[in-house]
Amino acid sequence: MRILIVSNLYPPAAVGGYEVECSGVAERLAENHEVIVLTSAMPGAAMPSANVRRELTFLSVDERGALRAPGAAISAVRAARAALAWNPDLVYAWNCAAIPQAAVRVIADSGTPLAFRVCEHWFARLFLSDQFLRELLPARRSAARSAWSLGCRALNRLPALRLDPTAPLRTAVSWNSDTMRRMAHPPPFADVVAGGVCHSVPRYGDLYAAADRHPVAEPTIVFVGRVTAVKGVDVAIEALALLDREHGIRACLDVAGPDDGDYGRQMRQLAERLGVADRVRWRGPMPPPELAELVAGASAMIVPSTWDEPFPLVTIEGALARVPLVASNVGGIPEGMRPEEHALFFERGDAHGAAAALTRTLREVQQTAARVERARVRAEQFRIGPYLEAQERFVIEAHAALTASRPQST
C-alpha cells in the first residue's frame, strides 16, 4: 500500500510526543508499505528527502500567521496535489494544527481515502478555524475583518483553489484516548465510517523501564515537558516553595524540556521571587537516554498541566521508571493513571494541592511504594510493539472501510 502521511513538525523539527509518535508509526509502516511524509518546513529541520517533503508553511496562531495564511494555502495546495500525483492508496493525517489545512481539504476533495490520527483538540474545528479557510465561512466580523474576508474569498475563486471548508468528508479516525474522543468529536460535515481509540504510548518506553531506579538523597521533583503556560510549570515552582514553607520539606525541582518564548524567563523570575531559584535546575531538552536516567533518580514526578491534556505520555514514562506520580486532575491524565490507585491528583492550577500531594508521596513510604508498583503494572499496557501493530491494523482497516463505502459515480 502507498501511504501519504500529513503532519506538522515532523522530527527532527520538534521532539514533542505527538511528533515523535508520528515518526515512529511512519517508520513502522515503511517496513511493509511505501510511505511519504508531507510536513512543515522549520528552521533547523533536516533537509527534505525523497520520503519526507518539508513543503508546508508552519503558521503561528497570531496576526502574523493569519496574514501569511492565504499565500501559505496556495503553496500548500500545490504541495498536496504534487503528493497526490504519487497516487497514494491512503492519506493518514496527523497533527494538522498550525499548517495550512487547505492541503487536507484538497486531499479530501480528491477522493483519496483519508484517515486521521487525533491526539489533540484541533480535529473538532477541522477547516473551521484554519486561518484561511475560516474566512470563507459566514460570520460576524469587524469592518477590517470583513474586508480581509472578501479578499480571501476573491483569492479562493482562483482555479487552483475553489475550496469549500464544509464540503462532506468521509473518513476514519484513530483517537489517542477516550477523553480525546469526547473532546474532539468530528465536525458536522465529517462522516466517520471506521475507527476508535488507540491509546498513545511512549516511543522510548523501554529506556524508562530499564533505567536503574536510584532516588537521590535530597528530595527531588522532576518535571518533563515544554516550559510553557499550559504545562503548569508555575504550579510546580509554587508547590516547591510551599513544600518548604508549609510542610517543612526542602526539595529541588528538575525542569527538563525546551523553553517556549518568554515563559521560561518568567518562570525563572517567579522562582527568584519565591526564594527557590537555587533549587530549580533548568535542564533544557535532553536526549531520551539521559532523560530516562534523570527521571529514574527523582523522588517524584509532577505533571501540573493546566489545559486538558489528551493523554500525556510522560505519566506512562514515569510509571515505567517506577517514579511516584503527582498530577493535575485534567483531561486524559486520570484515564492513563487513575487517582489514588496509580497517582495522587490535585485540581487544575492548585499549587497548595500539589504540595500536599507531594508531601504524602514523600512521607507515606509504604503507600507510595504500593502505588508505584500498581502504576508500573498499568504502564505495561502501553508499550510500543503492540501499539505499532494496532496502528498498522487501523491503516489497513481504514483503507478497506473507506474504499468499500466510497460513493459510486453515476
N, C-alpha and C positions, 0 to 999 in steps of 0.2 A: 504494500500500500504506500502511496505517496502522501505524506502528511506535511502540511504547512502550519507551523506554529507562529502565532502573532502575540507579541507581548512587549512590554516596555522594560528598560533597564536589564537586559539580558547580561549575565555575568561575562566578563568581569566589570561591567559598568556599575554594578551595585552588588551588595552581598546580603541584602535583606532576605528573610525567609521565603517570601513569595518567589523572588527571582531565582534563588538557589534551588528551590523546589522545581521550578520550571525547567531549569537546565538539567537537573537530574532525570526528569521524565523524558526530556528531549534526547538525552544520551542513551537512555534505555530503549526508547522507540527506534533510535537509529541502528540498534543491533539487529532488528528484524524488519525494518521498513526504511524507505527513503525519507529523509527529513530535511526541511529547510526552515530556518527561523527568520522571520521578519520582525525587526525590533528597532528601538530608538537609537539614535546616534548621540553619544555623550562624550564630553572631553575625558580623555584617559582610558576610554574603552579600547578593546582590541580592534585592529583593522578589520574591515569586512572580509569575509571569506566566501567560498563557494556555498557553504552551508549556513552562514549567518550573515544576513543582509541588514546592515545598520543604516536604514534609509528613512525612518520615521522621525519627525521632529518631537523632541521632548518639550512639552508646553507647561510652563508654570501656571498656577491657578490664579494668578493676579492679573492686573490690567495688561501687563506686557504680554502675557501669554494669550490673552484674548485678542490683542492687536495682531499677533502673529498667526492666529488660528486660520484665517482664510487662506493665506499663502501656504500654510502647512497642510491644509486639507487638499489643496491641488496637488502638491508633491506626494502626499500620502496615497491619493487615488492613483497616481501614476505608478507608485511603487507596488500597490496592491494588484493592479492589472498586470504588471510585469511578473509578479509572483504567480498570479493565476494562469499566465501563459505556460507555466511549468506543468499545468494540468494536475493539481493535487486531487486525490480522492477525498480528502477531508481536511478542513481547516480547524485547528484547535486553538481557540483564542484564550489567552491567559489574562494578564493584567492589562486592561485597556484604559486604565486611568492615565491621564497626562500624555496620551498620544492621540493624534487626530483620529477620531472614530469614524471619519469618512472612509478610511481604509476598510474597516469592518463592515460598514454599510454596503460598500461596493462588493465585497466578498459575499455578503448575504444576498444581494440582488443578483449575483451571477448564477445562483442555483447550485453552487458547490456546497455539499454538506458541511455545516458549520456547527461546532460544539464549543462549549465554554467551560473553563475551569474557574470557579468563583471562590476566591479566598478573601475578598474584601467587599465593601459596600457598593462599589461603583455600578454593579450589574443592575441594580434596581432602577438606575437612572440612565441606562444604556441609551446613547444618542440624545437623550433629553437634556443632559447637562453638558454635552460637548460644546466647547466654546465657539464653534462654527455652526454645527447643526442646530443648536438651540435657537439661533437667530432666524431659522427658517420656520419656526413654530409661532402660532398666535400667542401673544402675551401682552400684558400691560407694561409699557416701557416709558421712560422719560423721553423728552424730545430728542436728546442726543442719541440715546439708545435706539430710538425709532429710526433715526437717520442711518445709524450703523447697520441696523437690521435690514433696511431697504437695500443698502449696498451689498450685504451678504446675499440677499435674495437675487439681486441682479447678477452677482457672480455665479450663483447656483444655476442660472439659466444657460450657462455655457454648456455646449455639448459634452464636454469632458466630465461634468458633474451631474446636474439634474437629479439630485438626491432627495429622497423623501424619508425623513428620520423615522416616521412611524409606519412605514410600509410593513406588511405582515412578514414575520420571520419564523421559520420552523427551525428548531434547534434541539440539542441535547445538552444537559448541564450536569457537571460534577461539582457539587458544593463541598467545601472542606470541613463543614460541621453542620449539625442540626441547627445550631444558633445562626449560622450564616444563611442557611436556607430560609429561616424565618425572617431575618432582617433584610436579605437581598433577594426578595421574591422577583420573579420575572416581570419586566414591563408589560403593559396590557396588550401590546401588539405581538408579543412573542408566544408561540405555541411550542411548549416543551413536550417533545414526543418520547424522550428517554432520559434516563439519568437518575441521580440520587446522591447520597452523601458518601464521600470517600475521605476520611479524616486525613489531614496533613500529618506528615511525620518528619522528624529531623533527618536531613541527609547524612549528617555525621554522628548519628546516634551511637554507633559502635565505639567512637572515640570516648564519649562520655561514660558509656557502660564499662569500658576497660580502664578508665582513669583510676589511679591509686587514690583512694579516699584518705586524705591527710589533713584534717582540720588543724589550723594553726592555733597556737596557744591563746592569742588575743582574739576575742570575738570579732569576726569579720563577716560583714554582709556583702553580698555581691549582687550587682545589677547588670544585666546583659541586654543591650538593645541600643537603638538610636537615642541620642541625647536630644530629645525633642519634647515639646509640651505634652503631647498626647500619651507619652510613655510614663509621665509622672515622676520624673527624676526629682522634682522639687519635693514631692511627698517622701521619697526615700531620704533626702537630706534632712528634712524636718523631723522625720522619725528618728534619725540618727541622733539629733540633738536632744529629742525627748527621751530617748533611751537613757542618756546620761542624767538629764535634769530631773526626770520624774521616776525613773526606775533604778537608778544607781548602776547602770551598765555602761561602761566606757568601751565603745566598739569602733571599728573602722568600716568604711564603705568603699568597695572597689567598683568603679564605674567603667564597664568595658563596652565600647561602641563609639561610632563616629558622632561628632557634633553636628547639629543642624543649625546653620546660620548663627544668629546672635544668642540663641538659647543657652548654649554651653557657657558663654561668658556670663550670662545672667545667673546661671546655677553656681558658678564659682563665686560670684558676688554674694549670693544667698548663703553659701557655706561660710564665707567670711563674716557676714552679719550674725549668723547663729553661733559663731565661735567654734566651728568644726572643720575649718579649712584644712588644718593639718592632719585630719583623719579621713579626708576624702581623697582617694587616689584615682586620678583620671588616666585610665589605661589606654584609651583610644581603641581603634579597631585592632583585633587580634586574629591571627590565623587559627583555624579550628583546633589543632593540637594544643596550642598554648592556652586557648580559651577553656578547653576542657580541663586542663591542669589547674587553671585559676579557679574554676567553679568547684572542682573536687577538693580544694583547700579551704573553702568557705564554711563558716558556721551555719549560714542560712542564705537562701536566695530570696530576694524581694522582687515582685512583679507588680509595680504600683500603677498600672495603666489607668488613665482617666477617660479613655474612649472605649467603645465596645469592641474590644479585641475579638476577632473572629475565632481564632484557635491558636494561641501563641505556642510556638514550638519550644520556646525557652523553658516552659514548665516541664515538658517531656524530657528535655536535655538535663535539667536539674534533677529530676526524679531518677533518670538513668545513672547519674553520677552520685546518687544516694545523698543528696543535699536537702535539708529541710526546706519546705516551700512556704512562703508567706505572700499572699497575692490579693489584688483587688477583686471584689465580687462583681465583675462586669463581663458582658459579652459571653464568649465561649470558654473563658478560663475555667469556670466550675464544671463545664462539660468534660474537659480533659481530666482535671484533678478535682475531686469532689470535696466540698467543705468538711473539715474535721476528719474525714476518712483519710485523705491524702495530703491535705494542706490546710493551713489556717488562713482565714479570709478576713478582710476588713472592707468597709464601704468605700466607694469611689471618693478619692481625694482626702480621706480621713487619716491624717498623719498620726493622731493620737491612737486610733485603732490599729494602725500599722505597728506603732511602738509597742502596744500591748501584746499584739500577736507575736512580735519578735521576742518579747520578754518571756512569754510562755514557751516559745520554741527553745530558747537558750536555757531556761531553768527547769522545765519539765522533761528531764532527760529520758526517762523510760517511755513516757507517752510519745515524745518526739521520735525516738528510735523505732517504735512500732509504726508510727505514721509514715516514716521514711521507707520502711520495708513494704508497706502496702502500696505506697506510691511507686516504688520500683517495679513491683509486680504489675501494676496498672500500666506503667510506661512500656512494658514489654509488648503490649498490644499495638504499639505504634512504631514498628520497625520498618526499615527501608525496603527490604526484599518483598514482603507481601504487598506493600503499598505500590511498588513499581509494577508488580503483576496485575494488581487491580486497575491501575491506570491504563495499562495496555488493553485489558479486557474492556474497559469503558470505551476506549477509542474504537475498537472493533465493533462493539455492540452499538455505539452511536452511529457509526457508518451504516451498519445494517438497518437500523431503525429509520434513519433519515432517507436512505435510498428507497426503502420499502414504502415509506409514507410520502414520497415525493409526488406532488400533484401531476397527473397525467396531462400532457398537452393535447389540445383539441385541434 
